[in-house]
Amino acid sequence: MTITEADRERVRRRYPKQRFSPAVLAVLGLVVLALVAYVVWVATSRANPQVSGRIDTFAVVSDNEMTATLTVDRPDPSVAAKCFVIVQAVTYDRVGELWVQVPPGTERLTTVPVSVRTFKRGTAITVESCGPAT
């Protein structure tokens, strides 16, 4: 059985050439590898923050004040920390905010009482960020 020119043309139409050259595929592979490496690096560096904080309890004192108990976790308690606390109204508007300074201590977990003045009645208080004090 011999292959005719018509057979070759039929096979060529059935199996078209690759859309991407090996060089383009290699570059795309390197880009994907770099993105995966970046995601792994970000995930591992952010997995264990130097300082973290949480609100354990809070109370609405008045239409213009909220109090809370902030617990700060520092693996190295000798490092001073600061946390940014925000108060939100029932409409999710930010109605108060406060930077809380936490001095160096001896315990990993430090509990700090917080009082935030608001311009409207607050319903929730959260820690937006914590980090070493600079």
C-alpha positions in Angstrom: 0.0 0.0 0.0 1.4 3.3 -1.0 0.5 6.7 0.4 -0.6 9.1 -2.2 -0.4 12.9 -2.1 -4.1 13.1 -1.4 -3.6 10.8 1.6 -0.9 13.1 2.9 -3.1 16.2 2.5 -6.0 14.5 4.3 -3.7 13.6 7.2 -2.2 17.1 7.3 -5.7 18.6 7.6 -6.7 16.1 10.3 -3.7 16.8 12.4 -2.8 20.5 12.2 0.6 21.9 13.3 1.1 22.8 17.0 -0.2 26.2 17.8 2.8 27.0 20.1 6.4 26.4 19.5 8.5 24.5 22.0 10.1 27.8 23.0 6.8 29.5 23.8 5.7 26.4 25.8 9.0 26.6 27.7 8.5 30.3 28.5 4.9 29.6 29.6 6.2 26.8 31.9 8.7 29.1 33.5 6.0 31.8 34.1 3.7 29.2 35.7 6.6 27.9 37.8 7.5 31.4 39.0 3.8 32.1 39.9 3.6 28.9 41.9 6.9 29.7 43.7 5.5 33.2 44.6 2.3 31.8 45.9 4.2 29.3 48.1 6.5 32.0 49.4 3.6 34.4 50.2 1.7 31.6 52.0 4.6 30.5 54.1 5.7 34.1 55.0 2.2 35.1 56.0 1.3 31.9 57.8 3.1 32.9 61.0 2.8 36.7 61.5 5.2 38.4 64.0 2.2 39.8 65.9 -1.5 39.0 65.8 -4.4 40.3 67.7 -8.0 39.4 68.4 -11.0 40.9 70.2 -12.1 38.6 73.0 -15.0 40.7 74.4 -16.6 44.0 73.6 -19.4 46.2 74.9 -21.3 49.2 73.7 -20.9 51.8 76.4 -22.9 54.6 74.7 -23.7 56.0 71.3 -20.2 57.5 71.3 -18.0 54.8 72.9 -17.2 51.1 72.7 -14.9 49.1 75.0 -13.2 45.8 74.2 -10.6 43.4 75.4 -7.8 43.0 72.9 -5.5 39.9 73.2 -2.1 40.3 71.4 0.0 37.2 70.5 3.7 37.9 70.2 6.2 35.0 69.8 8.8 37.4 71.1 7.2 39.3 74.0 10.1 41.7 74.3 9.0 43.3 71.1 6.6 46.3 71.3 3.5 46.0 69.1 0.8 48.1 67.7 -2.7 47.1 66.5 -5.3 49.0 64.5 -8.8 48.6 65.9 -11.9 49.7 64.1 -15.5 50.1 65.1 -18.4 49.6 62.7 -22.0 50.7 62.8 -25.0 48.5 61.9 -24.6 49.9 58.3 -21.0 48.7 58.1 -19.7 52.3 58.2 -16.5 52.8 60.0 -17.4 55.0 62.9 -14.3 54.8 65.1 -10.7 53.7 64.9 -7.7 53.6 67.2 -4.1 52.6 67.1 -3.4 50.5 70.3 0.2 50.5 71.5 1.3 47.4 73.4 4.6 47.8 75.3 7.2 45.0 75.6 6.3 42.4 78.2 7.2 39.0 79.5 4.2 37.0 78.4 3.5 35.8 74.8 -0.2 36.7 75.2 -1.0 40.2 76.4 -4.5 41.4 77.2 -5.1 45.1 76.7 -8.3 47.0 77.6 -9.4 49.2 74.7 -11.9 52.2 74.7 -12.8 53.6 71.3 -14.6 56.9 70.8 -17.2 56.8 68.0 -19.2 59.5 66.2 -22.2 57.1 65.8 -23.4 54.0 67.7 -21.0 51.1 67.0 -22.1 47.5 66.8 -18.9 45.6 66.1 -15.2 46.1 66.9 -12.4 44.3 65.1 -8.7 44.2 64.7 -7.7 45.3 61.2 -4.0 44.7 61.6 -1.2 44.1 64.1 2.6 44.4 63.8 5.8 45.3 65.6 5.9 48.9 66.7 8.4 50.9 64.9 
